[in-house]
């Protein structure tokens, strides 16, 4: 199985953040609490699939699909 990202999660599923596929956006994501080793859970997606709501670091975070695709999970 290839690399899995947060964008691949279904509502209610969670994963452990392993790293990032995009170095440019990784700093922004880490500042928002998406740190390697943290658990991230998908809450729900907007009706058209973008943006997506996640629960991470004790709060709900909304990301675009392109941003979520940069967060690699195990």
PASEBA-1860 file (N, C-alpha, C; in nm, 3 decimals):
! residues 74
1> XXXXXXXX> 0.084/-0.119/0.000/0.000/0.000/0.000/0.088/0.124/0.000 ~ 0.049/0.224/-0.077/0.128/0.345/-0.089/0.110/0.437/0.030 ~ 0.162/0.556/0.016/0.150/0.655/0.123/0.005/0.696/0.139 ~ -0.041/0.701/0.262/-0.179/0.739/0.291/-0.178/0.879/0.353 ~ -0.272/0.961/0.310/-0.281/1.097/0.364/-0.410/1.114/0.441 ~ -0.419/1.223/0.514/-0.539/1.255/0.591/-0.660/1.268/0.499 ~ -0.640/1.310/0.376/-0.749/1.325/0.279/-0.814/1.191/0.245 ~ -0.746/1.079/0.275/-0.799/0.946/0.246/-0.892/0.895/0.356
9> XXXXXXXX> -0.899/0.963/0.469/-0.982/0.917/0.581/-1.130/0.937/0.551 ~ -1.211/0.848/0.607/-1.356/0.860/0.600/-1.406/0.917/0.732 ~ -1.527/0.972/0.737/-1.579/1.027/0.862/-1.569/0.927/0.977 ~ -1.514/0.973/1.089/-1.498/0.889/1.208/-1.365/0.816/1.215 ~ -1.293/0.806/1.104/-1.163/0.739/1.104/-1.054/0.834/1.154 ~ -0.950/0.775/1.210/-0.838/0.856/1.257/-0.707/0.791/1.218 ~ -0.601/0.866/1.232/-0.467/0.816/1.201/-0.364/0.894/1.280 ~ -0.242/0.845/1.278/-0.130/0.911/1.345/-0.048/0.983/1.239
17> XXXXXXXX> -0.022/1.110/1.260/0.055/1.189/1.164/0.200/1.141/1.163 ~ 0.249/1.104/1.044/0.387/1.058/1.028/0.478/1.169/0.976 ~ 0.426/1.254/0.889/0.508/1.357/0.828/0.428/1.430/0.722 ~ 0.500/1.494/0.631/0.437/1.578/0.529/0.500/1.553/0.393 ~ 0.419/1.566/0.289/0.468/1.546/0.153/0.505/1.679/0.087 ~ 0.470/1.790/0.148/0.496/1.923/0.092/0.567/2.007/0.197 ~ 0.693/2.036/0.174/0.771/2.113/0.272/0.725/2.257/0.285 ~ 0.664/2.313/0.181/0.619/2.452/0.184/0.503/2.469/0.283
25> XXXXXXXX> 0.408/2.378/0.280/0.290/2.392/0.365/0.308/2.326/0.503 ~ 0.412/2.244/0.519/0.431/2.171/0.644/0.445/2.263/0.765 ~ 0.514/2.375/0.753/0.530/2.467/0.866/0.394/2.523/0.908 ~ 0.313/2.564/0.812/0.178/2.615/0.842/0.095/2.510/0.915 ~ 0.101/2.385/0.866/0.024/2.277/0.928/0.072/2.248/1.070 ~ 0.203/2.250/1.091/0.257/2.226/1.225/0.218/2.337/1.321 ~ 0.215/2.461/1.273/0.171/2.573/1.357/0.025/2.559/1.398 ~ -0.054/2.486/1.317/-0.195/2.465/1.348/-0.218/2.339/1.431
33> XXXXXXXX> -0.111/2.275/1.477/-0.123/2.159/1.565/-0.107/2.024/1.500 ~ -0.079/2.020/1.372/-0.061/1.893/1.302/0.085/1.848/1.316 ~ 0.118/1.798/1.433/0.256/1.759/1.462/0.273/1.608/1.444 ~ 0.389/1.565/1.393/0.414/1.421/1.381/0.394/1.353/1.517 ~ 0.325/1.239/1.514/0.294/1.165/1.636/0.157/1.196/1.692 ~ 0.093/1.304/1.644/-0.040/1.342/1.691/-0.147/1.259/1.621 ~ -0.257/1.236/1.692/-0.372/1.168/1.633/-0.460/1.273/1.565 ~ -0.507/1.241/1.446/-0.597/1.330/1.373/-0.718/1.247/1.328
41> XXXXXXXX> -0.837/1.302/1.349/-0.961/1.231/1.318/-1.045/1.314/1.221 ~ -1.099/1.248/1.119/-1.187/1.318/1.026/-1.327/1.328/1.085 ~ -1.380/1.449/1.090/-1.517/1.470/1.137/-1.616/1.456/1.022 ~ -1.605/1.545/0.924/-1.697/1.545/0.810/-1.641/1.633/0.699 ~ -1.697/1.616/0.580/-1.660/1.700/0.466/-1.779/1.785/0.427 ~ -1.752/1.896/0.363/-1.858/1.982/0.310/-1.933/1.904/0.202 ~ -2.055/1.946/0.167/-2.135/1.872/0.070/-2.064/1.840/-0.062 ~ -1.979/1.926/-0.109/-1.907/1.900/-0.234/-1.768/1.838/-0.209
49> XXXXXXXX> -1.739/1.802/-0.082/-1.615/1.733/-0.050/-1.498/1.821/-0.010 ~ -1.514/1.951/-0.015/-1.404/2.042/0.018/-1.463/2.170/0.074 ~ -1.426/2.215/0.191/-1.320/2.168/0.281/-1.364/2.049/0.368 ~ -1.268/2.001/0.448/-1.289/1.887/0.536/-1.257/1.929/0.679 ~ -1.340/1.885/0.774/-1.319/1.915/0.916/-1.249/1.797/0.984 ~ -1.143/1.828/1.059/-1.067/1.728/1.134/-1.059/1.770/1.280 ~ -1.038/1.672/1.367/-1.015/1.700/1.509/-0.869/1.665/1.537 ~ -0.792/1.764/1.580/-0.650/1.745/1.608/-0.608/1.846/1.714
57> XXXXXXXX> -0.521/1.805/1.804/-0.465/1.893/1.907/-0.573/1.960/1.992 ~ -0.685/1.891/2.014/-0.788/1.943/2.102/-0.886/2.041/2.040 ~ -0.884/2.056/1.909/-0.980/2.146/1.846/-1.013/2.097/1.705 ~ -1.119/2.154/1.648/-1.161/2.121/1.511/-1.088/2.212/1.414 ~ -1.028/2.152/1.313/-0.950/2.222/1.213/-1.009/2.193/1.076 ~ -1.034/2.295/0.998/-1.087/2.278/0.863/-0.977/2.302/0.762 ~ -0.959/2.205/0.672/-0.854/2.212/0.571/-0.911/2.189/0.432 ~ -0.847/2.249/0.334/-0.878/2.218/0.195/-0.823/2.079/0.166
65> XXXXXXXX> -0.878/2.013/0.067/-0.831/1.880/0.030/-0.683/1.882/-0.007 ~ -0.639/1.987/-0.075/-0.498/1.998/-0.116/-0.406/2.005/0.007 ~ -0.451/2.073/0.113/-0.372/2.081/0.236/-0.372/1.947/0.308 ~ -0.490/1.884/0.316/-0.502/1.754/0.383/-0.418/1.647/0.314 ~ -0.405/1.657/0.185/-0.326/1.559/0.108/-0.178/1.563/0.142 ~ -0.133/1.674/0.199/0.009/1.689/0.235/0.042/1.625/0.370 ~ -0.060/1.586/0.448/-0.036/1.526/0.580/-0.038/1.374/0.566 ~ 0.078/1.312/0.586/0.090/1.167/0.573/0.061/1.101/0.707
73> XX> -0.013/0.989/0.702/-0.051/0.918/0.824/-0.014/0.771/0.816 ~ -0.017/0.706/0.932/0.003/0.561/0.937/-0.123/0.495/0.984
END
